[in-house]
Amino acid sequence: MKTLTRYVLGRVAGRFLLLLGIFLTVIVGGQVTALIARGVPPEVLGPALVAMVLIALPMALPMAVATAVLVALSQMNRDGELQALAAAGINPARIALRLWPFVVAIALATLVLWHLVMPLGLGTMRSLMSNLLQATIAQRVANLEPIWDRDGITAWASHVEGRELLDVRVRRIAANEDLAVFAPRATWGLTPKGIEFSFNDVRMISRTRDGRLVTGEAAHWACPEPSDAVKSSEPDTMSTPQVLEELRTAPQTGPDQSRFNNARLTLHLRLWMPVATAIFALFAAGLAMVLAGAESLVAVGLVMLTVTLGIYPAVGYVKADPDRHMHDPGFLLWIPGVILAITGWWMLHRPQSAREAFAAPGAALARLWRRLRRKGPG
């Protein structure tokens, strides 16, 4: 390996490790903060931290490698190293392309992580949700807070013993009814549709909109509460062969298309992310050539925005309403990815043309503003 190649790889690898640690901290920290905000006691999050890292690592790798390429090459550009090499007859674009062994290695690692580690992390996290929810309910009962407060339904309990709740009171406020329920004992469990509360020896009193009171008793009353966070069986927790089998067997027509749509999105993401890792790195290298004098934080922000826009539209398209029939979400990944790769290659090999093209709209607006100012308000 040539000295120049070792030098460039060393600069990028060092920044990659630092940025990977930062991105992992941010992603895992965000998950921990979200769970604590929901009422999960921090002391029970230990087993879940491993699963969070497994989930965060496949997402952090593409961001870290693209940002490392951008920061390292931008620094070399600002320090005049690339100009000095160009003066010696070495094309700066060829210097950036010497990073291909490193980028390919990260892309292969991303392939393994998305096909093997991500399903394991998601499956582990969802299997732990029951324990986390149990700890959350116990914490809320101890703090005299509602164990459930959502969609017009509020529930309290005086004591909790494992999954059994004592002296449970529920109030459900709807458009036409105000319902109050009391049960000396209740249990809860996780179903494919979410949380289900099961009450025994129930006493109810209902007040309708017209003022009528209705009372009653029941030996049993169940109250399911949908919650995406506790679904235990989804295609993203399956192995890739199982996802392919799911796509072959899941119905493509009918009222509920969620499993088929989620399986299709899962497969696309697992195939796309390793390729996207190389595309993001190529785009970042081109951006480093174009934004030679830009601040590092601004350039990093542009890369983060690019990575987000390269992934989120497809995920948002499916997750917004997964039950409906929809087009294949792959077009929101692969078509923009090809455009991004072409743009990155163009910026890398024609940085001056890219600067002029990017500056043209701003220059046109500046000329228009000057003309308007010369004409004045009249």
C-alpha angles and dihedrals in degrees: 000000000000121000093244092051092050090049095051093043091049092053093048095043093051093051091043093059092048094047092045089057091048094049092046090051092049095047096043091041090053091052092048092048091050092051093047089049088056090056102263109149110243092226092066095052095084098097090043094056092074091052090047091054091049089053095044098047098069089049095045097050098069092045093047097049094046093047092046092052091049096047095045096047093042090053091050088049094050092045091054094243094124091048091051091051090047089053088054090055098261114131111229089219090061089052090056091047090057086075092072096104090055094045093047091050091053091046090053090048089051089051091055093044096050094045099041114011102040094056090047092050094047092046092049092048093051092047088054094049091085092057092044091050091048091052090047093053092048091050092050093049090050090050092048090242128138113274088212130022114164142114094006094310121114124179133185134185131192097211139009129208110183104297094345120097123201128211095004121190123190130186122190119187115195134166094266103022144042107204127190121189132187126189127172089213135021138165133204135205143171120257131177087265096050136262119357122195115203117198127196129204091009126194118196138187122186131189115198126208093260091056100258118144121217124185130187149152132228134183091221138014128177125201115189117198116194115227126169091202094070103043105129104195119051132143092248089068093052128092116256094256088052090050090052090050089049090054090051095049106031114097114255093200132047138069098297115053098153099112094046093046093046092047091052092048091048092053093048092050093049091051095039103047097065089049090043090055090063092041093051090049091050091049091048091051091052091046090053090057093048099042096047096150099033122120114261093236092054092049092046089050090054092052092048090050090049093051091047093049089047093059112019101066093062093044093046092046092057101034095048091072112352095171096070129084108261143170120267105282091215091091088067090057109034102038095051088042092058090048090049092050092050090048092050092049091049093049091047095052100030105033094153092052089048092051091051092047093049092045094048098082091048092048091049091051090048091053091048091050092050091051091049091050092050092052090051127199092308 
